[in-house]
Amino acid sequence: MAEIILNVDVRENTGTGGAREARRSGAVPGILYGGDKAPVAISVDEKEFRMKLYTGKLLGHLVTLKYGDETQPVIAKDVQFDPVSDRPLHFDLMRVDEKQTIKIEVPIHFINEDQCKAFRQGGSLEIVRHSVEIMVRADHIPEDLIVDLAGHKLGDIIRWSDVKVPSDVDATITDRDFVIASIKTSSAAKAADEIEEAIAEEQAAAAEEAAADEVPATEQGDDEASEDGEKSEG
């Protein structure tokens, strides 16, 4: 089944008071919902929860919930954190069937930026979507979705069709090939290009003026010969 196992306890006291009591006892309160069953208030030892959370394979992945001898596949849908201490305060688990197709947000990662010539030309990556909601079987949820930047050019628009996805993964947006990101010329690069163009124009103008001021030696000789001829005639 899943790589992560959460050993949970059922909370007798629910509501704000019950959640506070769980935290005081060193646990993280949560709620189990979904399926054909009623929601159940649960809690997990905070140290165990932190350890599982920091593996990166808890949130948004198939997890095995264990209560006594009973097990249940679930998806960790959400975790709330204290804004100051970053301590986990509450979590939501959704009951699923391993073979069930579900909707879930999966993060997008961009790779091979160092192999993309556009960034050496002053381009910058403008990300439109950091994650995409997909339809996928619960036991086939990918860790992430990959966009390979190698070979992309300035001005390229990266769409869903450019994302490497498993064959059994579909986006929930089906009416268009939606935008994931684009590669744009940065304002700093534009300014540098404009400065370089201005300098080049100035240098070209100066060169033209210098060329106009100079008289070729052959022309000078012809002028001197003409002047001598006029003097002799006089």
PyMOL commands that set and color helices and strands:
alter all, ss='L'
color gray80, all
select helices_A, chain A and resi 15-24+46-53+113-115+117-120+138-140+160-162+187-213+217-233
alter helices_A, ss='H'
color red, helices_A
select strands_A, chain A and resi 4-10+27-33+40-45+62-67+70-81+88-95+101-111+123-127+131-137+145-148+157-159+170-171+179-185
alter strands_A, ss='S'
color yellow, strands_A
deselect
rebuild
show_as cartoon
